[in-house]
Amino acid sequence: MLSIQRSIPIPRIGLEKLINYIIFVGENPGVNCSVIKDKGLDVGKGRGDITRFFQRIGIIDVNNDCNVKLTDVGLVIFNALNTDLSLAKALMHLVLYSELPHYKVLIDVVSEENSIDADELREKINRRIKDLSPTAWINEVAYKALLGLAVDLDVIEIINGKVSIRFTASISECIKKSIVLMNNQKVFRLDDLSQCLSQLFKNFDIKTLLNNINGCVEPIVAPGPFGSKSTYFRVVNENCLVKQIINTIFKMPLRIN
């Protein structure tokens, strides 16, 4: 089950400011929060809204003196920002999809609906969140902030009030479509994920993933597209599996096709 908080502070700012924050901290590891604010790269009181937000989703580490440095995940995004903006956006999307349950629900609902009215989308998101945690919800301010981030990351588009998925969400789409319900049991289809991600990345190696999903799945054998006996996996913990897939992607030297 996802861990849903009743509310979460999401900075009401555009992607450019988030990118500038990551670049500045990447170039100045250990920089103090006060310096970041003096540079106009954070908003809010105390540690600042962006600092708290990035710490919450695992992009930065902050010590007791409010000195900030990028985590390993943050460094991957920082390096991508210096070489391939499209990849950096895709990786930022994956961090949010993995670490922010509200964002994952938003993307999943849009994916399932194909095209949905923005107001109806918020209602469906809150119904889904309520199923996960009866006391949780996403208010209008947080909803608009998440929607804005997804648009800036090229994950969704909004045309005439209708919200739909864009191409760069395909990584999370690959993950979502590789986990299917069979005979009341969720099954992870490794071949499907490999084929889908290989279309997106020039050098994706599915073998690396196999070492990281122990405890999340149990191996089974079932008919598959690459032979009469293709290895599938019974999903023990879907949240664990999604996180491990994303963690594996972050550790690969990826290039987008």
Phi and psi in degrees as GROMACS dihedral restraints (atoms count N, CA, C in turn):
[ dihedral_restraints ]
;  ai    aj    ak    al  type     phi  dphi    fc
    3     4     5     6     1   -70.3    20    10
    4     5     6     7     1   149.5    20    10
    6     7     8     9     1   -91.4    20    10
    7     8     9    10     1   106.5    20    10
    9    10    11    12     1  -106.1    20    10
   10    11    12    13     1   125.0    20    10
   12    13    14    15     1   -90.0    20    10
   13    14    15    16     1   154.9    20    10
   15    16    17    18     1   -63.0    20    10
   16    17    18    19     1   -34.6    20    10
   18    19    20    21     1  -154.0    20    10
   19    20    21    22     1   156.6    20    10
   21    22    23    24     1  -142.3    20    10
   22    23    24    25     1   133.3    20    10
   24    25    26    27     1   -71.2    20    10
   25    26    27    28     1   115.3    20    10
   27    28    29    30     1  -115.9    20    10
   28    29    30    31     1   118.5    20    10
   30    31    32    33     1   -57.7    20    10
   31    32    33    34     1   131.9    20    10
   33    34    35    36     1   -88.6    20    10
   34    35    36    37     1    62.7    20    10
   36    37    38    39     1  -137.4    20    10
   37    38    39    40     1   164.5    20    10
   39    40    41    42     1   -80.9    20    10
   40    41    42    43     1   170.8    20    10
   42    43    44    45     1   -62.2    20    10
   43    44    45    46     1   -33.4    20    10
   45    46    47    48     1   -57.4    20    10
   46    47    48    49     1   -41.7    20    10
   48    49    50    51     1   -68.2    20    10
   49    50    51    52     1   -37.8    20    10
   51    52    53    54     1   -63.7    20    10
   52    53    54    55     1   -41.6    20    10
   54    55    56    57     1   -64.1    20    10
   55    56    57    58     1   -44.6    20    10
   57    58    59    60     1   -62.1    20    10
   58    59    60    61     1   -36.0    20    10
   60    61    62    63     1   -62.7    20    10
   61    62    63    64     1   -49.2    20    10
   63    64    65    66     1   -61.0    20    10
   64    65    66    67     1   -43.4    20    10
   66    67    68    69     1   -63.5    20    10
   67    68    69    70     1   -43.2    20    10
   69    70    71    72     1   -65.1    20    10
   70    71    72    73     1   -45.4    20    10
   72    73    74    75     1   -67.3    20    10
   73    74    75    76     1   -37.0    20    10
   75    76    77    78     1   -63.2    20    10
   76    77    78    79     1   -35.3    20    10
   78    79    80    81     1   -84.6    20    10
   79    80    81    82     1   -15.7    20    10
   81    82    83    84     1  -134.3    20    10
   82    83    84    85     1    64.6    20    10
   84    85    86    87     1   -60.1    20    10
   85    86    87    88     1   134.5    20    10
   87    88    89    90     1    88.7    20    10
   88    89    90    91     1     6.0    20    10
   90    91    92    93     1   -63.4    20    10
   91    92    93    94     1   144.9    20    10
   93    94    95    96     1   -81.0    20    10
   94    95    96    97     1   150.8    20    10
   96    97    98    99     1   -54.8    20    10
   97    98    99   100     1   -38.0    20    10
   99   100   101   102     1   -64.0    20    10
  100   101   102   103     1   -36.7    20    10
  102   103   104   105     1   -67.5    20    10
  103   104   105   106     1   -40.8    20    10
  105   106   107   108     1   -60.1    20    10
  106   107   108   109     1   -42.3    20    10
  108   109   110   111     1   -68.1    20    10
  109   110   111   112     1   -40.8    20    10
  111   112   113   114     1   -60.7    20    10
  112   113   114   115     1   -30.1    20    10
  114   115   116   117     1   -80.3    20    10
  115   116   117   118     1    -1.8    20    10
  117   118   119   120     1    74.8    20    10
  118   119   120   121     1    25.0    20    10
  120   121   122   123     1  -102.9    20    10
  121   122   123   124     1     2.6    20    10
  123   124   125   126     1  -143.1    20    10
  124   125   126   127     1   160.1    20    10
  126   127   128   129     1  -131.0    20    10
  127   128   129   130     1   163.9    20    10
  129   130   131   132     1    89.9    20    10
  130   131   132   133     1   176.9    20    10
  132   133   134   135     1   -92.4    20    10
  133   134   135   136     1   170.7    20    10
  135   136   137   138     1    61.0    20    10
  136   137   138   139     1  -128.1    20    10
  138   139   140   141     1   -70.9    20    10
  139   140   141   142     1   -15.2    20    10
  141   142   143   144     1    94.0    20    10
  142   143   144   145     1   148.6    20    10
  144   145   146   147     1   -64.0    20    10
  145   146   147   148     1   -43.6    20    10
  147   148   149   150     1   -69.6    20    10
  148   149   150   151     1   -40.7    20    10
  150   151   152   153     1   -59.4    20    10
  151   152   153   154     1   -47.0    20    10
  153   154   155   156     1   -64.5    20    10
  154   155   156   157     1   -39.6    20    10
  156   157   158   159     1   -65.4    20    10
  157   158   159   160     1   -49.1    20    10
  159   160   161   162     1   -65.5    20    10
  160   161   162   163     1   -34.9    20    10
  162   163   164   165     1   -66.0    20    10
  163   164   165   166     1   -40.2    20    10
  165   166   167   168     1   -61.6    20    10
  166   167   168   169     1   -37.0    20    10
  168   169   170   171     1  -100.7    20    10
  169   170   171   172     1     8.7    20    10
  171   172   173   174     1    83.1    20    10
  172   173   174   175     1    23.0    20    10
  174   175   176   177     1   -90.4    20    10
  175   176   177   178     1   -27.3    20    10
  177   178   179   180     1  -131.0    20    10
  178   179   180   181     1   157.9    20    10
  180   181   182   183     1  -110.1    20    10
  181   182   183   184     1   140.6    20    10
  183   184   185   186     1  -130.7    20    10
  184   185   186   187     1   124.3    20    10
  186   187   188   189     1   -88.4    20    10
  187   188   189   190     1  -177.4    20    10
  189   190   191   192     1   -64.7    20    10
  190   191   192   193     1   -23.5    20    10
  192   193   194   195     1   -91.6    20    10
  193   194   195   196     1     8.5    20    10
  195   196   197   198     1    64.9    20    10
  196   197   198   199     1    37.6    20    10
  198   199   200   201     1   -92.4    20    10
  199   200   201   202     1   134.9    20    10
  201   202   203   204     1  -116.3    20    10
  202   203   204   205     1   136.3    20    10
  204   205   206   207     1  -143.4    20    10
  205   206   207   208     1   158.7    20    10
  207   208   209   210     1   -76.2    20    10
  208   209   210   211     1   143.9    20    10
  210   211   212   213     1   -77.6    20    10
  211   212   213   214     1   178.2    20    10
  213   214   215   216     1   -58.6    20    10
  214   215   216   217     1   -40.1    20    10
  216   217   218   219     1   -64.6    20    10
  217   218   219   220     1   -44.6    20    10
  219   220   221   222     1   -59.8    20    10
  220   221   222   223     1   -38.4    20    10
  222   223   224   225     1   -65.6    20    10
  223   224   225   226     1   -37.0    20    10
  225   226   227   228     1   -62.1    20    10
  226   227   228   229     1   -44.1    20    10
  228   229   230   231     1   -66.0    20    10
  229   230   231   232     1   -42.4    20    10
  231   232   233   234     1   -57.8    20    10
  232   233   234   235     1   -47.2    20    10
  234   235   236   237     1   -64.6    20    10
  235   236   237   238     1   -37.9    20    10
  237   238   239   240     1   -66.4    20    10
  238   239   240   241     1   -36.3    20    10
  240   241   242   243     1   -61.7    20    10
  241   242   243   244     1   -27.6    20    10
  243   244   245   246     1   -85.7    20    10
  244   245   246   247     1    -8.5    20    10
  246   247   248   249     1  -129.1    20    10
  247   248   249   250     1   -35.1    20    10
  249   250   251   252     1  -153.4    20    10
  250   251   252   253     1    98.7    20    10
  252   253   254   255     1   -62.2    20    10
  253   254   255   256     1   -37.6    20    10
  255   256   257   258     1   -62.5    20    10
  256   257   258   259     1   -42.3    20    10
  258   259   260   261     1   -65.5    20    10
  259   260   261   262     1   -42.0    20    10
  261   262   263   264     1   -59.9    20    10
  262   263   264   265     1   -41.9    20    10
  264   265   266   267     1   -64.4    20    10
  265   266   267   268     1   -42.4    20    10
  267   268   269   270     1   -62.7    20    10
  268   269   270   271     1   -39.3    20    10
  270   271   272   273     1   -70.0    20    10
  271   272   273   274     1   -39.8    20    10
  273   274   275   276     1   -61.1    20    10
  274   275   276   277     1   -41.4    20    10
  276   277   278   279     1   -59.0    20    10
  277   278   279   280     1   -42.6    20    10
  279   280   281   282     1   -66.7    20    10
  280   281   282   283     1   -36.7    20    10
  282   283   284   285     1   -61.7    20    10
  283   284   285   286     1   -48.3    20    10
  285   286   287   288     1   -62.5    20    10
  286   287   288   289     1   -41.4    20    10
  288   289   290   291     1   -63.9    20    10
  289   290   291   292     1   -34.1    20    10
  291   292   293   294     1   -83.1    20    10
  292   293   294   295     1   -39.3    20    10
  294   295   296   297     1  -105.7    20    10
  295   296   297   298     1   -12.7    20    10
  297   298   299   300     1  -121.0    20    10
  298   299   300   301     1    96.9    20    10
  300   301   302   303     1   -54.4    20    10
  301   302   303   304     1   -37.1    20    10
  303   304   305   306     1   -60.9    20    10
  304   305   306   307     1   -41.6    20    10
  306   307   308   309     1   -67.0    20    10
  307   308   309   310     1   -42.5    20    10
  309   310   311   312     1   -60.5    20    10
  310   311   312   313     1   -43.8    20    10
  312   313   314   315     1   -61.7    20    10
  313   314   315   316     1   -43.5    20    10
  315   316   317   318     1   -56.6    20    10
  316   317   318   319     1   -51.5    20    10
  318   319   320   321     1   -64.1    20    10
  319   320   321   322     1   -42.3    20    10
  321   322   323   324     1   -63.2    20    10
  322   323   324   325     1   -41.6    20    10
  324   325   326   327     1   -65.7    20    10
  325   326   327   328     1   -44.9    20    10
  327   328   329   330     1   -61.5    20    10
  328   329   330   331     1   -41.7    20    10
  330   331   332   333     1   -60.7    20    10
  331   332   333   334     1   -42.7    20    10
  333   334   335   336     1   -70.3    20    10
  334   335   336   337     1   -32.9    20    10
  336   337   338   339     1   -88.2    20    10
  337   338   339   340     1   -18.0    20    10
  339   340   341   342     1    69.9    20    10
  340   341   342   343     1   -55.1    20    10
  342   343   344   345     1  -147.6    20    10
  343   344   345   346     1   129.5    20    10
  345   346   347   348     1  -147.6    20    10
  346   347   348   349     1   143.9    20    10
  348   349   350   351     1   -62.5    20    10
  349   350   351   352     1   140.1    20    10
  351   352   353   354     1   -59.7    20    10
  352   353   354   355     1   -39.9    20    10
  354   355   356   357     1   -69.0    20    10
  355   356   357   358     1   -41.0    20    10
  357   358   359   360     1   -65.6    20    10
  358   359   360   361     1   -34.6    20    10
  360   361   362   363     1   -59.9    20    10
  361   362   363   364     1   -46.8    20    10
  363   364   365   366     1   -60.7    20    10
  364   365   366   367     1   -40.7    20    10
  366   367   368   369     1   -62.2    20    10
  367   368   369   370     1   -42.7    20    10
  369   370   371   372     1   -68.9    20    10
  370   371   372   373     1   -37.3    20    10
  372   373   374   375     1   -60.7    20    10
  373   374   375   376     1   -46.5    20    10
  375   376   377   378     1   -67.4    20    10
  376   377   378   379     1   -32.6    20    10
  378   379   380   381     1   -66.9    20    10
  379   380   381   382     1   -40.5    20    10
  381   382   383   384     1   -66.1    20    10
  382   383   384   385     1   -43.1    20    10
  384   385   386   387     1   -64.3    20    10
  385   386   387   388     1   -39.1    20    10
  387   388   389   390     1   -63.0    20    10
  388   389   390   391     1   -34.5    20    10
  390   391   392   393     1   -64.2    20    10
  391   392   393   394     1   -31.6    20    10
  393   394   395   396     1   -82.2    20    10
  394   395   396   397     1   -36.7    20    10
  396   397   398   399     1  -152.0    20    10
  397   398   399   400     1   109.4    20    10
  399   400   401   402     1   -57.3    20    10
  400   401   402   403     1   -24.9    20    10
  402   403   404   405     1   -96.8    20    10
  403   404   405   406     1     2.4    20    10
  405   406   407   408     1   -98.9    20    10
  406   407   408   409     1   154.6    20    10
  408   409   410   411     1  -162.4    20    10
  409   410   411   412     1   172.4    20    10
  411   412   413   414     1  -122.2    20    10
  412   413   414   415     1   120.5    20    10
  414   415   416   417     1   -79.5    20    10
  415   416   417   418     1   173.9    20    10
  417   418   419   420     1   -62.8    20    10
  418   419   420   421     1   -39.6    20    10
  420   421   422   423     1   -63.8    20    10
  421   422   423   424     1   -47.9    20    10
  423   424   425   426     1   -65.4    20    10
  424   425   426   427     1   -38.1    20    10
  426   427   428   429     1   -61.0    20    10
  427   428   429   430     1   -46.7    20    10
  429   430   431   432     1   -66.3    20    10
  430   431   432   433     1   -35.0    20    10
  432   433   434   435     1   -65.9    20    10
  433   434   435   436     1   -44.8    20    10
  435   436   437   438     1   -65.5    20    10
  436   437   438   439     1   -41.4    20    10
  438   439   440   441     1   -61.5    20    10
  439   440   441   442     1   -43.3    20    10
  441   442   443   444     1   -62.6    20    10
  442   443   444   445     1   -41.4    20    10
  444   445   446   447     1   -62.5    20    10
  445   446   447   448     1   -44.5    20    10
  447   448   449   450     1   -63.7    20    10
  448   449   450   451     1   -36.2    20    10
  450   451   452   453     1   -67.7    20    10
  451   452   453   454     1   -47.2    20    10
  453   454   455   456     1   -61.1    20    10
  454   455   456   457     1   -32.0    20    10
  456   457   458   459     1   -83.4    20    10
  457   458   459   460     1     3.0    20    10
  459   460   461   462     1    64.1    20    10
  460   461   462   463     1    25.4    20    10
  462   463   464   465     1   -86.4    20    10
  463   464   465   466     1   -39.4    20    10
  465   466   467   468     1  -127.8    20    10
  466   467   468   469     1   165.2    20    10
  468   469   470   471     1  -134.6    20    10
  469   470   471   472     1   150.4    20    10
  471   472   473   474     1  -122.3    20    10
  472   473   474   475     1   116.0    20    10
  474   475   476   477     1  -126.9    20    10
  475   476   477   478     1   121.1    20    10
  477   478   479   480     1    52.5    20    10
  478   479   480   481     1    40.7    20    10
  480   481   482   483     1    80.4    20    10
  481   482   483   484     1    -0.2    20    10
  483   484   485   486     1  -101.7    20    10
  484   485   486   487     1   133.7    20    10
  486   487   488   489     1  -104.3    20    10
  487   488   489   490     1   132.6    20    10
  489   490   491   492     1  -145.2    20    10
  490   491   492   493     1   162.7    20    10
  492   493   494   495     1   -77.7    20    10
  493   494   495   496     1   143.3    20    10
  495   496   497   498     1  -108.2    20    10
  496   497   498   499     1   173.7    20    10
  498   499   500   501     1   -59.9    20    10
  499   500   501   502     1   -41.2    20    10
  501   502   503   504     1   -67.9    20    10
  502   503   504   505     1    -7.2    20    10
  504   505   506   507     1   -82.0    20    10
  505   506   507   508     1     1.7    20    10
  507   508   509   510     1   -60.6    20    10
  508   509   510   511     1   -27.2    20    10
  510   511   512   513     1   -63.9    20    10
  511   512   513   514     1   -49.4    20    10
  513   514   515   516     1   -68.5    20    10
  514   515   516   517     1   -28.8    20    10
  516   517   518   519     1   -64.4    20    10
  517   518   519   520     1   -41.6    20    10
  519   520   521   522     1   -58.4    20    10
  520   521   522   523     1   -45.8    20    10
  522   523   524   525     1   -63.4    20    10
  523   524   525   526     1   -46.8    20    10
  525   526   527   528     1   -61.8    20    10
  526   527   528   529     1   -43.0    20    10
  528   529   530   531     1   -78.4    20    10
  529   530   531   532     1   -14.1    20    10
  531   532   533   534     1   -85.1    20    10
  532   533   534   535     1    -7.6    20    10
  534   535   536   537     1  -110.9    20    10
  535   536   537   538     1   108.8    20    10
  537   538   539   540     1  -123.9    20    10
  538   539   540   541     1   159.5    20    10
  540   541   542   543     1   -94.0    20    10
  541   542   543   544     1   120.2    20    10
  543   544   545   546     1  -130.0    20    10
  544   545   546   547     1   119.5    20    10
  546   547   548   549     1    52.1    20    10
  547   548   549   550     1    47.2    20    10
  549   550   551   552     1    64.2    20    10
  550   551   552   553     1    18.3    20    10
  552   553   554   555     1  -131.0    20    10
  553   554   555   556     1   131.3    20    10
  555   556   557   558     1   -75.3    20    10
  556   557   558   559     1   131.5    20    10
  558   559   560   561     1  -123.7    20    10
  559   560   561   562     1   133.6    20    10
  561   562   563   564     1   -96.6    20    10
  562   563   564   565     1   120.2    20    10
  564   565   566   567     1   -99.7    20    10
  565   566   567   568     1    99.3    20    10
  567   568   569   570     1   -61.3    20    10
  568   569   570   571     1   -41.5    20    10
  570   571   572   573     1   -60.9    20    10
  571   572   573   574     1   -41.6    20    10
  573   574   575   576     1   -63.8    20    10
  574   575   576   577     1   -42.9    20    10
  576   577   578   579     1   -64.4    20    10
  577   578   579   580     1   -44.4    20    10
  579   580   581   582     1   -60.2    20    10
  580   581   582   583     1   -46.7    20    10
  582   583   584   585     1   -63.2    20    10
  583   584   585   586     1   -42.3    20    10
  585   586   587   588     1   -67.0    20    10
  586   587   588   589     1   -47.6    20    10
  588   589   590   591     1   -70.9    20    10
  589   590   591   592     1   -28.8    20    10
  591   592   593   594     1   -67.1    20    10
  592   593   594   595     1   -23.7    20    10
  594   595   596   597     1   -75.9    20    10
  595   596   597   598     1   -20.9    20    10
  597   598   599   600     1   -95.7    20    10
  598   599   600   601     1   -37.7    20    10
  600   601   602   603     1  -115.0    20    10
  601   602   603   604     1   140.6    20    10
  603   604   605   606     1   -72.0    20    10
  604   605   606   607     1   -29.7    20    10
  606   607   608   609     1  -130.9    20    10
  607   608   609   610     1    38.2    20    10
  609   610   611   612     1   -77.2    20    10
  610   611   612   613     1   132.1    20    10
  612   613   614   615     1  -121.9    20    10
  613   614   615   616     1   106.6    20    10
  615   616   617   618     1   -65.9    20    10
  616   617   618   619     1   -23.9    20    10
  618   619   620   621     1   -61.0    20    10
  619   620   621   622     1   -32.3    20    10
  621   622   623   624     1   -60.5    20    10
  622   623   624   625     1   -34.4    20    10
  624   625   626   627     1   -66.6    20    10
  625   626   627   628     1   -34.7    20    10
  627   628   629   630     1   -58.5    20    10
  628   629   630   631     1   -29.0    20    10
  630   631   632   633     1   -79.0    20    10
  631   632   633   634     1    -9.9    20    10
  633   634   635   636     1  -111.6    20    10
  634   635   636   637     1    -2.8    20    10
  636   637   638   639     1  -108.3    20    10
  637   638   639   640     1     8.8    20    10
  639   640   641   642     1   -59.8    20    10
  640   641   642   643     1   134.3    20    10
  642   643   644   645     1    94.0    20    10
  643   644   645   646     1   -23.3    20    10
  645   646   647   648     1   -92.2    20    10
  646   647   648   649     1   -28.4    20    10
  648   649   650   651     1  -140.5    20    10
  649   650   651   652     1   166.2    20    10
  651   652   653   654     1  -126.7    20    10
  652   653   654   655     1   133.0    20    10
  654   655   656   657     1   -68.8    20    10
  655   656   657   658     1   139.2    20    10
  657   658   659   660     1  -137.3    20    10
  658   659   660   661     1   169.9    20    10
  660   661   662   663     1  -120.3    20    10
  661   662   663   664     1   130.4    20    10
  663   664   665   666     1  -150.2    20    10
  664   665   666   667     1   158.9    20    10
  666   667   668   669     1   -58.3    20    10
  667   668   669   670     1   139.1    20    10
  669   670   671   672     1  -142.6    20    10
  670   671   672   673     1   170.7    20    10
  672   673   674   675     1   -69.2    20    10
  673   674   675   676     1   -16.5    20    10
  675   676   677   678     1  -108.9    20    10
  676   677   678   679     1    24.6    20    10
  678   679   680   681     1   150.6    20    10
  679   680   681   682     1   165.8    20    10
  681   682   683   684     1   -68.7    20    10
  682   683   684   685     1   -24.9    20    10
  684   685   686   687     1  -130.1    20    10
  685   686   687   688     1    91.6    20    10
  687   688   689   690     1  -106.2    20    10
  688   689   690   691     1   134.6    20    10
  690   691   692   693     1   -70.5    20    10
  691   692   693   694     1   123.5    20    10
  693   694   695   696     1  -114.9    20    10
  694   695   696   697     1   171.6    20    10
  696   697   698   699     1  -133.4    20    10
  697   698   699   700     1   137.1    20    10
  699   700   701   702     1   -79.8    20    10
  700   701   702   703     1   127.3    20    10
  702   703   704   705     1   -79.2    20    10
  703   704   705   706     1   118.7    20    10
  705   706   707   708     1   -89.7    20    10
  706   707   708   709     1   -41.5    20    10
  708   709   710   711     1  -142.9    20    10
  709   710   711   712     1   102.2    20    10
  711   712   713   714     1   -64.5    20    10
  712   713   714   715     1   -41.1    20    10
  714   715   716   717     1   -61.7    20    10
  715   716   717   718     1   -41.8    20    10
  717   718   719   720     1   -60.7    20    10
  718   719   720   721     1   -45.0    20    10
  720   721   722   723     1   -62.9    20    10
  721   722   723   724     1   -46.7    20    10
  723   724   725   726     1   -59.3    20    10
  724   725   726   727     1   -44.9    20    10
  726   727   728   729     1   -63.9    20    10
  727   728   729   730     1   -39.6    20    10
  729   730   731   732     1   -69.7    20    10
  730   731   732   733     1   -36.9    20    10
  732   733   734   735     1   -61.7    20    10
  733   734   735   736     1   -45.7    20    10
  735   736   737   738     1   -67.7    20    10
  736   737   738   739     1   -41.3    20    10
  738   739   740   741     1   -60.6    20    10
  739   740   741   742     1   -39.1    20    10
  741   742   743   744     1   -65.3    20    10
  742   743   744   745     1   -42.3    20    10
  744   745   746   747     1   -59.4    20    10
  745   746   747   748     1   -39.6    20    10
  747   748   749   750     1   -67.1    20    10
  748   749   750   751     1   -24.7    20    10
  750   751   752   753     1   -89.1    20    10
  751   752   753   754     1    -3.8    20    10
  753   754   755   756     1   -94.6    20    10
  754   755   756   757     1   146.0    20    10
  756   757   758   759     1   -79.6    20    10
  757   758   759   760     1    79.4    20    10
  759   760   761   762     1   -85.0    20    10
  760   761   762   763     1   150.9    20    10
  762   763   764   765     1  -136.0    20    10
  763   764   765   766     1   132.6    20    10
  765   766   767   768     1   -77.5    20    10
  766   767   768   769     1   137.8    20    10
